[in-house]
Amino acid sequence: MSVSHCRGVQFSLLAVAWLGLGWLGIESSKATAQVNHASKPAQSILIGGEPVVTLRRPEVSDRSKPQFLDACILPGRGMAVLQIKAYLPGKGEIELLNSPPLPEAERLLHQRDDEFGNQIFKFGGAILLPFANRIRGKVSADGKTMTVTVSGKAVTLPANWSGNNPGAEKHAIHGLMRQSQFQDVSAHNGRDNSTISAVLRAGNFDGHWLSDTDVKVETTLSHDAFEMTVTAKNVGHQPLPMGIGWHPYFVLPSGDRRQVRLLLPSQTRAVMNNYDDSFTTGQRVSVKGTPYDFSAPAGRALGTQYLDDNFSNLSYNAEGRTVSEIIDPAAKYGLRLITLSPQIKSIQVYAPPQKNFVAIEPQFNLPDPYNQDWGSADTGMVLLQPGESVAWRVRLELFTPKE
């Protein structure tokens, strides 16, 4: 069995029981550090000024079915998920996200990061807010910022990304929480699940967005599921446009990408100009009968197909949810991603054939949601009036695919 690379402040149920403390809730990051010291796990690591937190479930007793074991969260970097570990029958403990070991992640996020904090969305699972995906605008002379019209008002955003081709246009990508330090970190180990929540009083994101925002992230881990809820509230005095997404890089346990099947509940995909810029043309086309149709109940094999595409017009089940799946027959592994919020209108998929991961990114908004090429289309941004809030919520489940 492999050993989890994620170590920090650990909420170990076994350690708590050994200390005779019972099932207790930890009400702050300072308190979690005290529990870490008392139970003597690996030395606490700070990333973004906050301890890394590992939610942990007891060792599995039923080894006939896949189960979640722990989840590693980074409150100091936007409550990003660094790693999720699970038990698979026949394979033992595996890590579900494409991430470096914690010491290497600390080095990348502290020493190898750029001024924009872009490293955080290159592995693990970063939360994207107040917009997901790309936004284009008029780039400043120094190339560091851009001006774009958002809900009829001009805002200045960091121009934090560009394609690799010479002269590629700079643009804004993946929101404004890349370096956000959450506070009021509260974790609790219960008999049925382990939880962590934290709050970001983001204001207007240093002048880059409209109105003021409070963000609360709640993550729950049980043997049967990993669930995350991101709630944004307009605490300012102006209307607040809000888009929320998640960028998890899911590992393919067998390492044999060609036979891995992907199931996506989508009827259309956005047409992009190319796979370097990945800018929308404002057109959406049907996926039916094309290599981009992953809607069959058994999914479609990835083969050698490159994907960096936005899928929309999602299909909902009787409970009003969408279900996406990664099915790795060679590893007898299945991962199900369920969206629990009706505001999630699109799913971005990033899967380069030379890499052993598939990023499935459920998000409110279409790419570049303020691009006039979309015309009158609803691009998924939610407009919150003062005092209003909206929640983005997803659930992961493990399953063993049928032979």
Secondary structure, 3 states (H helix, E strand, C coil): CCCCCCCCEEECHHHHHHCCCCCCEECCHHHHHHHHHHHCCCCCCEECCEECEEEECCCCCCCCCCEEEEEEEEHHHCCEEEEEEEEECCCEEEECECCCCHHHHHHHHHCCCCCCCHHHHCCCEEEECCCCCEECCEECCCCCEEEEEECCEEEEEECCECCCCCCCCCEEECCCCCCCCCEEEEEEECCCCEEEEEEEEEECCCCCCCCCEEEEEEEEECCCCEEEEEEEEECCCCCEEECCEEEEEEECCCCCHHHCEEECCEEEEEEECCCCCCCEEEEEEECCCCCCCCCCCCCEECCCCCEEEEEEEECCCCCCCEEEEEEEHHHCEEEEEEECCCCCCEEEEEECCCCCEEEEEEECCCCCCCCHHHCCCCCCCEEECCCCEEEEEEEEEEECCCC
